[in-house]
Amino acid sequence: MNAEQVSQHPLVARGTCISAHTARKTVIYDHPDDGRCYIRGRGEEVSSFDFTLHNAKGQIFHFVQVDKCLFSDEADGSRCDCLLFTSAVALFVEFKGNKSFSGRQKGRKKALTQLQASIEWFMTESLLAAGEEVEVIVANGTRKRHPSFSDSIIDKTTELQQLFPSLRIRYGELPFYKL
């Protein structure tokens, strides 16, 4: 993704939905009251439902608040919560604060639909190009074991890959990512 191109898009440029960072560790959360994603400040309490980006090399990455910023009305609530990207990878993140097993499964299904709508929009707007590496992340809480994927989750992930064959899509549910 090209940061200049994204920042000049009319929906992004109208507000403060995009910011650049070089922090080696960034914790992002979905605010429970306004539904917008934010970066936690130093010393701020961290939740097990936060998403942590580890940036060991201190490279520049961009943070885009998608839900309630880039798309502010209820009709656009079917988008992901935020996007983090460098020139090498785009991370589409959807937060789901489901504590029960069945809630996490339902949350994953809805999250993948929201992530799909977001990827489609960024591709339609020519902000995401063919061949780019994309990771879809459902920040679904910390778990001690690797998440088990039901057939429907695997099918939905395969569907994403079929819809966007030119993208290298990976699905992750771990609450962190290393650049």
C-alpha positions in Angstrom: 0.0 0.0 0.0 1.1 3.5 -0.7 0.7 5.8 2.3 0.6 9.0 0.2 -2.1 7.6 -2.1 -4.2 6.4 0.9 -3.8 9.7 2.8 -5.0 11.6 -0.3 -8.2 9.6 -0.7 -11.2 12.0 -0.1 -12.6 9.9 2.8 -9.2 9.6 4.5 -8.2 13.2 3.9 -11.3 14.8 5.4 -10.4 13.9 8.9 -7.7 12.5 11.1 -8.2 8.8 10.2 -4.6 8.1 9.3 -1.4 8.5 11.3 2.3 7.3 10.9 4.3 5.7 13.6 7.7 4.1 14.3 7.1 2.8 17.8 8.6 -0.6 18.5 5.5 -1.8 20.3 2.0 -0.4 19.6 -1.1 -1.6 21.4 -4.4 -0.9 19.6 -7.9 -1.2 21.0 -11.5 -0.8 20.0 -13.1 1.9 22.3 -16.2 0.4 23.9 -18.1 3.7 23.9 -17.5 5.3 20.5 -16.5 2.2 18.6 -13.4 3.7 17.2 -9.9 2.2 17.3 -7.1 4.0 19.2 -3.5 3.5 20.1 -3.0 3.0 23.8 -0.8 5.6 25.6 2.1 4.7 27.8 1.0 3.3 31.1 -2.6 2.8 30.0 -4.1 -0.4 31.1 -4.0 -3.2 28.5 -6.9 -5.6 27.8 -6.6 -9.2 26.6 -8.7 -8.2 23.7 -6.2 -5.6 22.5 -4.0 -6.1 19.4 -0.3 -5.6 19.7 2.0 -4.7 16.8 5.7 -5.5 17.4 7.9 -3.4 15.2 11.4 -4.6 16.2 13.2 -2.6 13.5 11.3 0.7 14.2 10.1 1.0 10.6 7.4 3.4 9.6 3.9 1.9 9.6 0.5 3.6 9.1 -2.6 3.3 11.3 -6.0 3.9 9.7 -9.1 4.1 11.8 -11.7 2.5 9.5 -14.9 2.1 11.6 -16.4 5.3 12.9 -13.8 7.4 11.2 -13.2 6.5 7.5 -16.7 5.2 7.5 -18.8 7.0 10.0 -22.5 6.0 9.4 -24.3 2.9 10.4 -24.7 1.8 6.8 -20.9 1.3 6.6 -20.7 -0.6 9.9 -19.9 -3.7 7.9 -16.3 -2.7 7.6 -13.3 -3.8 9.7 -12.2 -1.7 12.7 -8.7 -0.6 11.5 -5.9 -1.1 9.1 -2.2 -1.1 9.7 0.2 -1.1 6.8 3.7 -0.7 5.5 4.8 -0.9 1.9 5.2 -4.6 2.3 2.0 -5.8 4.2 -1.5 -4.6 5.0 -3.1 -5.8 8.2 -6.9 -5.6 8.3 -8.0 -5.9 11.9 -11.4 -6.6 13.3 -11.9 -6.7 17.1 -14.4 -9.1 18.7 -14.7 -9.1 22.5 -16.4 -12.5 22.7 -15.6 -14.4 25.9 -17.4 -17.7 25.3 -16.4 -20.3 22.8 -19.6 -20.1 20.8 -19.4 -16.3 20.9 -15.9 -16.4 19.4 -17.0 -18.7 16.6 -19.9 -16.4 15.7 -17.7 -13.4 16.0 -15.1 -14.9 13.6 -17.8 -15.5 10.9 -19.1 -11.9 11.2 -15.5 -10.6 11.3 -14.5 -12.3 8.1 -17.5 -10.8 6.4 -16.5 -7.3 7.6 -12.9 -7.9 6.6 -14.0 -9.0 3.1 -16.0 -5.8 2.7 -13.0 -3.7 3.7 -10.6 -5.5 1.3 -13.2 -5.1 -1.5 -13.5 -1.4 -0.8 -9.7 -0.8 -0.7 -9.3 -2.7 -4.0 -12.2 -0.9 -5.7 -10.7 2.4 -4.7 -7.3 1.3 -6.1 -5.7 1.7 -2.7 -4.8 -2.0 -2.5 -3.1 -3.5 -5.5 -2.9 -7.0 -6.9 -0.1 -9.1 -5.5 0.1 -7.2 -2.2 0.5 -9.2 1.0 -2.6 -9.0 3.2 -3.3 -10.4 6.6 -6.8 -10.5 8.0 -6.7 -10.5 11.8 -9.6 -11.2 14.2 -8.5 -9.8 17.6 -10.6 -12.2 19.5 -8.9 -12.3 22.9 -5.9 -14.2 24.2 -6.0 -17.9 24.2 -3.4 -20.3 25.5 -3.9 -22.9 22.7 -3.8 -22.2 19.0 -7.4 -21.5 17.8 -9.3 -24.3 16.3 -10.9 -23.6 13.0 -14.3 -25.0 12.1 -15.1 -26.0 8.5 -17.1 -22.8 8.1 -14.1 -20.6 9.1 -11.8 -22.5 6.7 -14.5 -22.2 4.0 -14.8 -18.5 4.5 -11.0 -18.0 4.5 -10.8 -20.0 1.3 -13.6 -17.9 -0.1 -11.6 -14.7 0.7 -8.7 -16.2 -1.2 -10.9 -17.1 -4.2 -12.4 -13.6 -4.2 -9.0 -12.0 -4.2 -6.7 -14.5 -6.0 -4.2 -11.8 -6.7 -3.6 -11.1 -3.0 -1.6 -13.2 -0.7 -4.1 -13.5 2.1 -3.4 -15.1 5.5 -5.8 -15.5 8.4 -4.6 -15.0 11.9 -6.3 -14.9 15.3 -3.3 -14.3 17.5 -3.5 -11.0 19.4 -0.2 -9.7 18.0 1.8 -9.4 14.8 5.5 -8.9 14.2 6.6 -6.6 11.3 
